[in-house]
Amino acid sequence: MSDVIPFLWFDDDAESAIQFYTALIPDSEVVSIGRYPDEVPGMGGKVMHAHFRLAGRDYYAMDAGPQFPFTEAVSLFVSCADQAEVDRYWYALTADGGQEQPCAWLNDRWGLSWQIVPDRLVELIRDPDPDRSHRAVQAMLGMTRIDIAALEAAADGP
């Protein structure tokens, strides 16, 4: 089977985003960047085609103008082992113009949507005790950045 690889359309700053993402996420690298020729009006030197890897997975990207901005309809899901990992990604991705969204979602400074989700949240939501699961979901609904200790306290009940 052929590969299925996400392709990200940036307005005009794909290279900065790619450099940021590959520096932030372990096991990531820039594979190649091809640029528009100087003869292309307004696009000379910008990213025409980039190939990069995040956590060992391939992505492509390009600068192509503002016609198709990112929306929350597509997001990158980051599974985090602990609170320190949640915090590291959360604060890095919301810095410099990123925006917090409810329930572990955020938009980075380029508008790309991310979900920064601790593994513990998934475990609590899937808890076989429906009351415990419900309390965890209710706690999550009141959060932006997920606080694992607060989730566990809510799940354990009053």
N, C-alpha and C positions, 0 to 999 in steps of 0.2 A: 504494500500500500504506500502511496505517496504520503509525505509528511503534511500535517496541518499545522501551520505556524501563524501566530498572531502578527498582524502588520499594523503598526501604529502610524496614524496620520497626524503630524504636528503642524502647527501654523508655520513657525519659522525658527524654532529653537530645538530641533531634535537632537543635535549633537550635545548640547548642554544636558538635556534630560538623560541621554544614554550614558554620558560620563558619570552623572550623578547616580543613576540606578546601578551601574556596574561597580561603582565604588562602595555603595551602601550594602549590596546584597552579596553574601559569600558565594563562591563558585560562579562568578560572573565575569564576562569579558566582552570587549569590543572585538568582533571578528573582522569586519571591514566597513569602510565608509567610502561611498562614491559621491562625487559632488556634481552639481549642475555646472555646465561650462559658463564662463563669464558672459558669453553671448546671449544667455537666457535673461531677458529683462527682469530685474528685481530678484532673481534667484541665483545669480552667479556665486559660486562658492558654497552655497547652502547644500544640505544633505538631500541628494536625489535618491539614494538607496543605502541603507545601513543594515548590517547584520550584526546582532549582538546576542549574548546569552545571559539570562538571569537564572541563577540557581541551576545552571546546567541546561536550561531550556532555551531553544532558539526563538528569537523575535526578529522582525524586520521593522524598519521605520523610515519615514521620509518627511521632509519639509514640503508642504504643498499649499499653504495658504489657509485662510480662516473659513473656507466654505463648509467644512465638516468638523466642528469642534467635538471633543470628547463629551460623552454623557455617562450617567450612572448605569445606562443600559448594558455597559460592559465594564467590568472592573477586574483588577488583579487581586487575587486572594492570597494573603500571606498567612500561613499556618505558623503560629509561634509557640515555642516550648514553655515559656514562662513570662512573668511580668516584665523582667528586664528586656527581653526580646520585643515584647509588645511596645514598651516605652521607647526603645531605640528606633524602631521603624516609625512609630507614631510621630515622635517629635522631629525626626529628620524629614519626614514627608509633609508635615504641616508647616515646616519652617519656610520663611521667605515667601509668604503669600499663599501657602496651602490653606485649605479650609476643613475644619472638623465637620463631620456629618454624624447623625445619630447611629447608634448600634454598631460601632466598630468600623464605620465607613469614613473615608476622607477623600478629598480631592487635592492632589499635589499642585505645585505652582504652575504646572503646564495644563492643569485641568483633568489629568488622568485620574480615574476613580480607583481607589484601593480599599480592600477590606483587611484590617489587621486583627486577626482572630486568634486568641489563645486556644490551644488544644483543650484546655480545661472548660472553656465555654461550651464547646461541642459536646464534651462528656456530660456536663450538667444538663444541657438541653435534651440529651438522649437518655437521661436517667430513667430507669424503669419505674420509679415512683412518680406518678403524674403530678402530685402536689409539689414535690421538690423541683421537678422540671419547670413547672409553671412559675414558681417563685424565681427561678434563675432567669427565665425569659422576661418576667416583669422587671427584674433588676436591670437586665441588659437594655430594655427599652428606655430606661431613664439615663443611659450612659452615652457618651460619645466614645472616648478612649475607654476600653474595657479594663476594669479594675478587678482582678481575679479574687482578691481577698473579699471585696464587697459582694461579688457574685456568690462565693462560697457561703458567706454569712447569710445572705438572703435565701439561698437554697436550703440552708439548715433550719431556717424559720426562726420565729420569735422565741 
